[in-house]
Amino acid sequence: MSAAVALHHVDEGPRDAPVLVLSGSLGSTVDMWAPQVAPLRERFRLIRIDHRGHGGSPVPPGPYRVADLAGDVLALLDGLGLERVAWCGLSLGGVVGQYLASEAPERISRLTLCCTSAHWPDASVWEQRIAAVTESGTGSIAAAVVERWFTPEWAAAHPEAVADAVAQVTGTPDEGYAGCCDALRVWDHRPRLGAITAPTLVLAGAHDPATPVEPHIRTLAEGIPGARLEVLDAAHLATIERPEQSTALIAEHSGP
């Protein structure tokens, strides 16, 4: 496990409200959560983070491991004096949430896992991404990545959101993106799902090609004791494609 880095984060909402941390997808920034900010910060002290190698966070030499990303989060929580928080993570953010909830369970009060997985059995997906980014940069894969984030119909109706997502991927430092890809390449948390004790909501996109319900979401929902599963009519970034439904579910689950 490498030394923690000081994560870029946005901390807003009432200081005395329950704390909810939002952690996004590979290739995204804190801006990924724009649809959720206004409604959630009324009820929560809302903290959005950029993973290492992303957005405004430092870019230490890769490759990374999920334990490194989780260590960054624990250092941030310690620095803010926060002993226990609710966590909502999408994709890579959900991977970090799984790790925190099983390996530092005293820090996570409630857990929401959106469009994520405990394991990607085909490591070649990540190896190809690493090779492409190393050779040609994140801009070379941005359009193809974002094409999987939204259903075609929604993307056609929301070109500005698609362009913003492409810009987030393109703006992600090459080494940071590749380093996180390598963390996902070796990720297998299936044996530890049973150790998660925080009440858990699993949100899925019915049309998600990156983490489809079968087997990715089903593995989480069945492996985490007492987990609740909700499937939305969306692709991978279900929080953007179905903001009202996803935000209401997150708020309901994350509250005291």
C-alpha positions in Angstrom: 0.0 0.0 0.0 1.4 3.3 -1.0 1.4 6.6 0.9 -1.9 8.4 0.9 -2.3 11.5 -1.2 -4.4 14.6 -0.3 -7.6 14.2 -2.3 -9.2 17.1 -4.0 -12.7 17.3 -2.6 -15.8 19.6 -2.4 -17.3 19.8 1.1 -20.7 21.6 1.3 -24.0 21.5 3.1 -24.9 21.9 6.8 -22.0 21.2 9.2 -24.3 19.4 11.7 -26.0 17.2 9.1 -25.2 13.5 8.5 -22.1 13.1 6.2 -22.5 11.6 2.8 -19.4 11.0 0.5 -19.9 10.7 -3.2 -17.2 8.9 -5.2 -17.4 8.6 -9.0 -16.4 6.5 -11.9 -13.1 5.9 -13.5 -12.4 8.9 -15.7 -14.8 11.3 -13.9 -14.4 14.2 -11.6 -16.5 15.7 -8.8 -18.6 17.2 -11.5 -20.1 13.8 -12.3 -22.4 14.3 -9.3 -23.9 17.7 -10.5 -27.5 16.3 -10.7 -27.3 15.2 -7.1 -25.7 18.2 -5.4 -28.6 20.6 -4.9 -31.1 18.1 -3.5 -28.5 16.2 -1.3 -26.8 19.1 0.2 -30.0 20.2 1.8 -30.1 17.0 3.9 -26.4 16.1 4.2 -23.0 17.5 4.7 -22.0 16.4 1.2 -18.4 15.6 0.3 -17.5 14.8 -3.3 -14.0 13.5 -4.0 -11.7 13.1 -7.0 -9.8 9.7 -6.9 -6.0 9.9 -7.0 -4.9 10.5 -10.6 -8.2 12.2 -11.4 -9.5 15.8 -11.5 -7.8 18.0 -9.0 -6.1 15.2 -7.0 -2.4 14.4 -7.2 -1.1 11.9 -9.7 1.4 9.6 -7.9 3.3 7.1 -10.0 1.2 4.0 -10.9 0.1 1.4 -10.9 -2.4 1.7 -8.0 -4.4 -0.8 -6.0 -7.8 -0.3 -4.5 -6.2 -0.3 -1.0 -4.3 2.8 -2.1 -7.5 4.6 -3.2 -9.2 3.6 0.1 -6.2 4.8 2.1 -6.5 8.2 0.4 -10.1 8.4 1.6 -9.3 7.4 5.1 -6.6 10.1 5.3 -9.2 12.6 4.1 -11.8 11.5 6.6 -9.1 11.7 9.4 -8.1 15.1 8.3 -11.7 16.3 8.4 -12.3 14.7 11.8 -15.0 12.4 10.4 -15.1 9.1 12.2 -18.1 7.6 10.3 -19.8 8.5 7.0 -22.4 7.2 4.6 -20.8 6.3 1.2 -22.2 6.4 -2.3 -19.9 5.2 -5.0 -20.4 4.6 -8.7 -18.3 2.1 -10.6 -14.7 2.8 -9.3 -16.2 4.7 -6.4 -18.3 1.6 -5.6 -15.2 -0.5 -5.7 -13.6 1.8 -3.1 -16.8 1.7 -1.1 -16.8 -2.1 -1.0 -13.2 -2.1 0.3 -13.9 0.5 3.0 -17.1 -1.3 4.1 -15.3 -4.6 4.6 -11.8 -3.6 5.7 -12.7 -0.4 7.7 -16.3 -1.2 8.7 -16.3 1.2 11.6 -16.0 4.1 9.2 -19.0 3.4 6.9 -22.5 3.8 8.4 -24.5 3.1 5.2 -23.4 2.0 1.7 -24.8 2.7 -1.7 -23.1 0.9 -4.6 -24.0 2.1 -8.1 -23.2 0.3 -11.3 -20.1 -1.4 -9.9 -18.6 -4.9 -9.5 -16.7 -7.1 -7.1 -14.7 -8.5 -10.0 -14.1 -8.2 -13.7 -13.2 -11.7 -14.9 -11.8 -10.5 -18.2 -8.6 -8.7 -17.4 -7.9 -8.0 -21.1 -10.4 -5.2 -21.0 -8.2 -3.3 -18.6 -5.0 -4.3 -20.2 -6.3 -2.9 -23.6 -7.3 0.4 -21.9 -3.9 0.7 -20.2 -2.1 0.1 -23.5 -4.3 2.6 -25.4 -3.9 5.3 -22.8 -0.2 4.7 -22.5 0.3 5.0 -26.2 -2.3 7.6 -27.2 -3.7 9.3 -24.1 -7.1 9.4 -22.5 -8.5 11.5 -25.3 -8.1 8.5 -27.7 -10.6 6.4 -25.7 -12.9 9.0 -24.3 -15.7 8.8 -26.9 -15.8 5.0 -26.8 -15.8 5.0 -23.0 -18.6 7.5 -22.7 -20.6 5.6 -25.4 -21.0 2.9 -22.7 -22.1 5.4 -20.0 -25.5 6.3 -21.5 -28.2 4.6 -23.5 -28.1 5.7 -27.2 -31.6 7.3 -26.9 -30.7 9.4 -23.8 -27.3 10.3 -25.3 -28.9 11.6 -28.5 -31.3 13.7 -26.5 -28.6 15.1 -24.2 -25.5 16.0 -26.3 -24.2 18.6 -23.7 -24.1 15.9 -21.0 -22.3 13.6 -23.4 -19.8 16.3 -24.3 -19.1 17.0 -20.6 -18.5 13.4 -19.9 -16.1 13.1 -22.8 -14.3 16.2 -21.5 -14.0 14.6 -18.0 -12.4 11.4 -19.4 -10.1 13.4 -21.8 -9.0 15.6 -18.9 -8.0 12.7 -16.7 -4.2 12.4 -16.6 -3.0 9.4 -18.5 -1.0 7.9 -15.7 -3.8 8.4 -13.2 -6.3 6.7 -15.6 -4.0 3.8 -16.3 -3.0 3.4 -12.7 -6.7 3.0 -11.7 -7.3 0.6 -14.6 -4.6 -1.6 -13.2 -6.3 -1.5 -9.8 -9.5 -2.8 -11.4 -7.5 -5.4 -13.5 -6.6 -7.3 -10.3 -9.7 -6.5 -8.2 -11.6 -9.4 -6.8 -13.6 -8.7 -3.6 -16.0 -11.6 -3.9 -14.5 -13.4 -0.9 -15.0 -10.3 1.3 -18.6 -9.3 0.4 -19.9 -11.2 3.4 -17.8 -9.0 5.7 -19.8 -5.9 4.8 -22.1 -5.1 7.7 -23.3 -1.6 6.7 -26.9 -1.5 5.4 -26.3 -1.6 1.6 -28.3 -0.4 -1.4 -27.2 -1.7 -4.8 -28.3 0.4 -7.8 -28.0 -1.0 -11.3 -28.6 0.2 -14.8 -30.8 -2.3 -16.7 -28.8 -1.4 -19.9 -25.3 -1.1 -18.4 -22.7 -2.9 -20.6 -19.9 -2.2 -18.2 -21.4 -3.8 -15.0 -24.5 -5.7 -16.2 -26.9 -7.0 -13.6 -25.9 -10.6 -14.6 -23.4 -11.4 -13.1 -21.9 -8.2 -11.7 -24.8 -6.6 -9.8 -26.4 -9.9 -8.8 -23.1 -11.0 -7.2 -23.1 -7.9 -5.0 -26.8 -8.1 -4.1 -26.5 -11.7 -3.1 -23.1 -11.6 -1.6 -23.6 -8.6 0.8 -25.8 -9.6 3.7 -29.3 -7.9 3.5 -28.5 -5.9 0.5 -31.4 -4.2 -1.4 -31.3 -4.1 -5.2 -32.9 -1.5 -7.4 -32.6 -1.5 -11.2 -33.1 1.7 -13.1 -33.8 2.2 -16.8 -30.3 3.4 -17.6 -26.8 2.5 -18.7 -23.6 2.8 -16.6 -24.0 6.4 -15.3 -27.5 5.8 -14.0 -27.2 8.7 -11.6 -27.0 11.1 -14.5 -29.4 9.3 -16.8 -32.1 8.9 -14.1 -31.2 11.7 -11.7 -34.6 12.0 -9.9 -35.0 8.3 -9.2 -31.3 7.7 -8.2 -31.1 10.8 -6.0 -34.3 9.9 -4.1 -33.0 6.3 -3.5 -29.6 7.5 -2.4 -31.1 10.1 0.0 -33.6 7.7 1.4 -30.9 5.0 2.1 -28.1 7.3 3.3 -30.1 9.3 5.9 -30.0 8.6 9.6 
